[in-house]
Amino acid sequence: MSSEKTVRLRAGEAELTIDPVRGCRITSLRIAGTELLRQGERYGCFPMVPWVGRTAYGEFRNGDTVHTLPLNSPPHAIHGTGRDTSWTTAREVEGEAAFYYDLAEPWPYEGRVTQTFALSEDALTIRLAVETSRDSFPAQAGWHPWFLRNIGGQDARLSFDAAWQEERGADHMPTGRRIDPLPGPWDDCFGMPDGVKATVTWPEQLELTVTSRDEWVVIYDEQDEAVCVEPQSGPPNGLNSTPRLVTPIDPLEIATTWSWARL
């Protein structure tokens, strides 16, 4: 199938739009005609892969080898390469779609990234997988949704219960200390060892819950227009602090489910 066409999935009152060319990002999620995601070229919901958040000063190590990544958020490298890559549509059937791209420069290792979507009337499940057929390498994966702060004239309420917060240094990198969660606004990583669960509630409109079996989530709500709940496989700078190796027999896999109910 062509990688150039926008893919639309429908289930009941839910409609999902995915743009493979623009980083395989979700450009729209509508429930009963109501848009949930901030619109614009940078927004919607994009995959973060093969790393999430910031990699400190654009450097990471694999064994004795130090690699350098472009500083696309100086002085750091942020959010991976997947969001800036054109993906190929592998499958599109009723309520489901699958996409992939092959890792290439500036990422120093060969591999393939796959993203799948499964839409039902009251939930969306998204999966990411990072594979290699050759060298092992550290990788991360996750998502960066931009949920609209205001729907129907009401600001969203965000609810989550984290076991800890990663202390953030002056350089925006985790210091390695875990602290009790602080009040927002946030651009911070939190730990939920029993799995990620966070709820965004738009009063009198909709309640949406983001879950993942992984334990890491970044909450970003410093902008007036949006609230971001970002489930991911590791913390910012995790290529260095908590490397998770992708090997030929052990791919990296992560999933998130967004479930909703109208109020």
N, C-alpha and C positions, 0 to 999 in steps of 0.2 A: 504493500500500500504506500501511497505517497506520504512523505513527512510534512507536506506543505499545507495540508488543509486543517482547519479548525475542527475539533471533534466535539460533538454535543451528545451527552447522555441524558436520558429522561427516565424518571420513575415516579409515577403518581404526580404530586405537585412539585417535585424536585427537578431542577434542570442544572446540569453541570457543563461548563464549557472549558475545554483544554486547548492550548495553543502549543503544538509541538515545536514550532520554529522559535518561539520566544521562551526557550528554556523549559519546555514542557510544563508550563505553569498553568494553574487554574486561573482563568481570567474572569470567571463569573460562577457564582453559586446562588441560584434563586430558589426560594421556597414560596410557593403560591404567589409568584411574581415579585417577591421582595428580595432585593439584592443584599447579600450578607458581606461581600468583600469590597474593600476599597478599590476603586477603578483607577487605571493608569498604567503606563508601561512598566513601572517598577513594582507594581503592587499585585493584587490578587493573592495567589499563594504559590510560592516557588520552592522547588526542591533545593536543599543545601547538600551538596555532594561534590567531590569526595572528602570535604571537610565541612564543619559547621562553625558558625560564628567566626571569631578572629583566630588566626594562627599568628602567634607573636612574631612580629618583625619579619613575617614571610618566610620563616625557616622551620624546617622539621628534620628529624633524624630518623633514618632507617638503618639500624645497626651502626656501622662506623661511617655511613655516608650521610652528609648533610645536603639537603635540597633547599633551593630558594624558589619562592613563589612570587608572582607580581604583587606589588603593594597597591591593591585596588581600594584600600581604605587606609591610607598612610597614617601611622607607620606599620600597619598590619595588612595581612591578606585575609579577606572576609568572604564567607558563604560559598566557597567552592567554585567550580567551573560549570556545573550543570545548568545553572540559571542563565548562562550566557551562550548556550550551545543549542543548535538545532537537533532535535531528536527525531527518530524514525518511528512511525506508527507500525507496530507489529500485529496488533489485533484490535478489532472494533466490532463488538456484538452488542446485543441489547443489554444496556445497563453496565457494560464492562468495556475497558480498553486497556491496552498495554503498549508501552513505548520503550525505546532503548537508545543509548548512544555509546560510542566507544571512546574510552579515555585517551586523551592525546595532550600534546603540549598546551599549556605550561605544566600539566601534571606529568611527573617523570616516569610513570609506570603504565604499562598496557593493561587494559581490562575493559569490562563492559558494565554499564549501569542500566538497570531495568526499573521502570516505574509502572505500577498497575493501579487501576481505579475500579471500584465496584460500588455502584450507586443503587440504593433501594429507596423506598418511599420515605424512610425516616432515618437514614444513615448513609454515610460515605466512608468506605475503607480504602486507604491508600497504602501501598507497599513500595519500598525501595530495596534493591539488592545491588551489591557491588561484588563483582567476580573478577578473578584473574585466572588465566590459563598458564601463566609463566611465573614471574617473580612475585614473592609475597611483599605486601606493603601495608602500612597503617592507613586506615581510612575511617571516615565518619559519614553519617547520613542523617537527614532530618528535613523538617519543613518549616517554612516561614509564612504562615497565613497572616494577612492584614484584614482582620474583622472590623467592619465599620463600627465606630464608637456609637453613633447615633442612628437609630432606625425609628421612624414614626414619631420623631420629636422627643424620644427618650434616650438618655445615655445608658450604655451597657453597664451592668454590674459584673465584676469578675470575682470568682470564688475559687480558691484552691488551698490545700493544706499541705505544705511542704515540711519535710523533716529537717532540712537545712537550706541555707543559702551559701553559694560560693562567694566568699569575700572578694570584692573587686578592687584592684589597685588603681593607682593614678593613671597607669597606662592602659586601663580598661581590661587588663588580663586578670584572671583569677590568681590570688596570691597562694593558693594551696590550703588556706584555712577555711573551715566550715563554721558558719556562724548561725545564730538564730535568725529566722527570716525578719527582715526589716520592713517597715511600711513603705509603700510606693510613693511616687512613681518609680518604675523599675526599668532597667536595662540589665537584667541580672539572671543568672542561672540558679536553678533550685533543684534539690534532690528529692525524689519520691521513690524510696526503695521498693514499695509495693506496686509501683507502676504509676505513670502519669495520669492525673485526673484533674481537669480544670473546667469550670462552667462559666460560660458567658450568657448573661440573661439580659434581654431587652424587654423591659416591663411592658406588659400588655401585647407583646409581639411574639417573642420566640425565646426558648431556652436551648442552648447548644452546649454539649459536653464533648470535650476533647480528651481522648484516652490513648494510652500506649503502654505496652508491657515494659518498655525501657524506663529507666528511672530519672532521666534528665529532661528538664524543660527550661527554656528561656522565656521569660515574660518581658515584653517590651510595650510600655504604654505611655511613653514620654511625648508622643504626638497627640494633638487634639483630635485628629481624624480617625484614629484606629487603635485597636487593642490587638497585640500579637501574642499568641500562645504557641510556642515552638517546640514540639517534642523532638528529641534528637538522641543519637546513640552515645553521646559523650558530651563533656563540657567544652566550652570555648578553650582553645589551645590544647585540645585533647590529643592531637597528633603527637604532642610532646609529653603531656602530663599523664595520659592514660591511653597509650597506643593500643589499638585493637587491630591485630594483623589479619588481613585478607589473604588466604592461601588457596591453592588450587582445589583443596578439599573442604575448605571452610569459608564460604562467602559471608559477607556482612549483610544481614537482613534486618529490616525494621518495618513496623506497621503502625498506623494510627487510624483510629475510628472517630469520626465526628457524628454524633447522634443528636437529633433535635426533636422538639415538640412545640407546637404552636400553643400560645397562651391565650 
